[in-house]
Amino acid sequence: MNTLTRFALGLMGQLRPRPAVGTVLPTLSLPRPEQHGGLPLMEALRLRGSAREFSDAPLPLPLLSNLLWAAYGVNRTGDGRTAPSALDAQEIEVFVALPSGAYRYDAAAHALHLVAASDVRRVTGYQDFVDKAPLDLIYVVDHTRLGRVPVHQRESFASVAAGAIAQNVYLFAASTGLATVLRAWIDRDAIARALGLSHDEQVLLSQTVGYPPKE
């Protein structure tokens, strides 16, 4: 589906997920993440960039595990995370759109929990590559966790937290030879419906991740 068609369907409220492909599991346990190795920080920063072409090759489960831990995993005692959150609100939920379904990342258990038994990737943005790339990350704020933040500042606080997670993904991608791009041109209502979000949850951003296309 091209970008114009996808955008037109979004305007009509007709942007819908596709049937899931492969085995749909209620919980996907992830292997223990590797917390050592990779490129030196300065080299990863040198290679950091956005890509808009992706291979459809799936990410192996160990690589997906490492990616999610790098994005927003628990990296110390007390449920501390790899990305900062003001007041330690941890208001961001990371959802993973795979061909086999949409999952919520449970950082404490380092596992994925099914929220939609359908292929939500096509709903995560208007760009034509979202159908092909193997996964999309969706950053959602749970406003109920921001009770100590003034209402008019909550979206700003949450956007900063989501941006920090996205940068972790960028650096991980640069370090492992993956391609990624952060996207704000998205149909947030369609994504919220596809994920079954509550009225207290708000879609902020999507981020596509995959292998670069083969030469």
N, C-alpha and C positions, 0 to 999 in steps of 0.2 A: 504494500500500500504506500503510495507516495505522500509527500508532505501535504500537498494541497487537499487531497481527498481526506486525509486524516484530520486536517484542520476543519474542513467543512462538516465532517461527522461530529467533531467536537462542538461546533457552533449549534448543531441540531440536537445535541445531547444524545447522540447515537454511537459514540465511541465505546466499544464493548470489548471485553477480553475474548480470547479464543479458548477452545477446549484444551485441557492440559495434555501434554505429550509425555509419555513415559509413566513410570510408577509414581503415584501420589502417596506420600507418606505423611501421617499425622505429625510425626516428629522426626527430624533428621539430625541425628547425633553427629557432631563434627569431631574429627580426630584432634588430638592435642596440638595446639599451634606451636610452630617453631618460633622461638623468641630470640634467636641469635642469627647472625649472618646478614646477607643483603649488602647493598652498596654503602659506602660511607655517605654520611648525610650530605656533604657538599656536592658530591657527584650526583646523588639523587636529585638535589635541587637543580643542578645544571641540566638534567635530562627531563625535568618535570614539564609537562605540556598537555594540551587538550588534543584529542583525536576524534575524527568523525567518520572513520572507516574501521570496520571490525570484521574479523573472521567469525563464523558461526560455530567454531569448535568450542565445546563445553570446557569449563575449568575443572580440572581434577579436584576431588573433594579435599585433599590436603591443601591445595592452593587456595580454595575457597575458604577453608578454615583459617589460614594465615591472613587472608585479606580481611575477613570480618574481625579478627582479633586486632589487627593493625588499625582498622577503622574505629572501633569503639569497644574493644575488649577490656576485660579486667586485667590490670597489670601490677596490682599490689594488693596487700591486705586491706580490708575495709571497703571492698567494691570500688576502689579507685580505677579510673578508666584511662585509656590512651589518649582521650581528647578531653579538654577542660569543659566544665559547666559551672556557671555562676551560682554561688550558694550551694554547690553540689546538688543541684536540683535533678540532674540527669533526666531532663525533660524530653530528650530526643529518643524516639524509637526508630530503629533501622529495620526496614522491610526489604526483603530480597525477592525480586520477581524472576523466577526461573521458568523454563518450558513446562516443568512438572507441577507448577503451582506458585503461589505467593506465600512467603513465610515471614514471620517476625523473628528477629535475632534476639535470643535470650543470652545476654552476655554472661550472667552468673553461671548458667549451666553450659555455656558455649554450645548451644544447640539452636536449631531452627524449628519453629512451631507453625504448622500450616494455618493460614487464615483464609485462603481462597483456593479451591481445587480447580483452578483455571490458569491459563497462560495470560498473565496480566501485562506482559512486556509491551504489547502494542498500545496500551492505554497510558504508558508512562511518559509520553511526549509526542510531539508532532513530527519529529525528525524521522526520515525514512529508515534510518539504521536501527531503530529500536526493535524492529521485528527480527533482525538478524543477530544482533549481539547476544551472547549467551546469558547475560544477566543485567538487571537494572537494580540499583539501590534506591530506595525511596526514604527520605528523611521526613519524619512526622513529629510534630511537637504535641505533647500531652499537656494541655494548659492547666490541668488539675494539680500538676507538680510545681506550678509557679505561683503559689498562693502568697509568697513573701515578696513578689515582684509587683509593682504597680501595673494595673491592667494595660495602660497605654504603652508600657515598655516591654511587655512580654514577648511580642513577636520579634522585636529587635534582639532581645537576649537570646531567644531560641535560634534566630538566624545566625548569630555569631557562633553558637554551639554547633549547629549543623555545618557551618563553613569549616570549623576546625576538623570535624570528622571527614569532610570531603577532602581537605588537604592531606590528611593521613592517607586516604585512598590514593591520591595523586602521587605521593611519595612512595607508597608501596608499589604502585604500578610502574613508576620509573625504575625502581630497584629490581623488579622482577621481569621486565620486558613486556608488561601488559599495556594496553591502551585504555584511556578513560576520558570522559568529558562530563562536566557538571552542567545541569540544564535547569533553567528557570522558566523557559517557555513550555509550559505543561498545562494540561487540563486538570486542575486540582480537584474539581468536583467529580470528574470521571474516575480519577484515581481513588478518591475517598470512597466512592460507591463500590468500586472493584475490591477494595480491601475491607469493606465493612466497618469503616471507622465510625466512632461516636461523634457527637456534636462538640465534644471537648477536645477532639484531635484535629489537627490542621496539617495538611500537606505543605511542606516548604519547598523542597527541591528533589530532583532526581539525578542520578549519576549512573551513566552507562559504563560497564567494565567488560573487557574481553581481550582476546589476542588481536594484535594488528593483523590486517589481511596479508596473506602470503604473496610474495612477489610473483 
